[in-house]
Amino acid sequence: MESVLRKWMHEPGVALFYDGTALGNANLADKVTITNSRNESVTLFLDTATHLPVKKSFAWRDLSDKYQNVEEETYDNYKPCRAS
C-alpha cells in the first residue's frame, strides 16, 4: 500500500475511481480503485467513519495458466500511538 500511495499517486496518468460503499472486512467502507498508466490497479476499502484502510485488493493474471489471482490484505485493530 505504501508504494501505491507514495509513488503511484505522483505518476502521470493515474486515475482514481470512487466505486461507492461496500463491505470491507465486515465493515461499511468506501471503495476506491487506483489505476496507473501501466493498467495496474489496486482497490482500497476505507472505513466510512475513520477513513482508515480496512482492506486492500489487487488482482493479477498468472502467465502460466492465464487464471486471475486476487491478493487481499485486511487491516484491523488500530491503536493510537504517541510520536516521540
N, C-alpha and C positions, 0 to 999 in steps of 0.2 A: 504494500500500500504506500510505503514511503516513496518508492520510485515513481508511482503514478502521480502522487500529489506534489512531489518536489520537482520532478523532471518533465513529465508529460504536460503538465499544466502550462509550461512556458514554451513549449514547442509550437511552431506554426502548424495550422491545420487541425488542432484539437477541437473536438466538438463535445458539448455537454448536453445530455438529454434527460429531462425530468420525466420519469415514467409513472408518476402518481404514487399513491400509497400502496404498500404491500406488507405482507408478514415477513419479517426477517428475524429468525431466531425466536419465534413465538411472540414477538413484539410488533406493534404497529410502527412502520418505518417508511420514510421517504425513499423511493428507489431512484437512483441517479446512475446513468450509464455514461462513462467517459470513453471516447474513441479517439485514437491518434491517427496521424496521416498514413500509417502503415496498415490501417484497417484492423488494429488490435483494440479490443475493448475490455473494460472492467466495469462490473456493476457493483455499486456500493449501496448498502441499505443503512440509512441514518435514522436514529431514533427520533421520533417526532417531537418529543419533549426536550431532550438534552442535546440533540444534533450530533451525538457521538456515534461512531460507526458500530453497528451490531453484526454486520455480515459483509463479506467481500466475495464476489463470484467471478470466476474467469473461465471461459470456455476456449478450448483449442482442439484442433483436429490432428489426430495421430497420423503420421505419414505412412506408417507400415500397413495399418488396417483400415484407414480412412474413417474411423469412427470418431465422433465428437466426445471429448473428455471434458468434464466440468470439475474444477477445483474450487472448493469453498472453504473460507475461514470464518469462524464466528468469534465474536468478542462479547464479553460479559463481565459483570462484577467489577466495574470501575470503582476505584477508590481515590479520594483526593490525596495529594501529596504536597509536601512543603518544598518550596525551592530553597536551596541552601545558598 
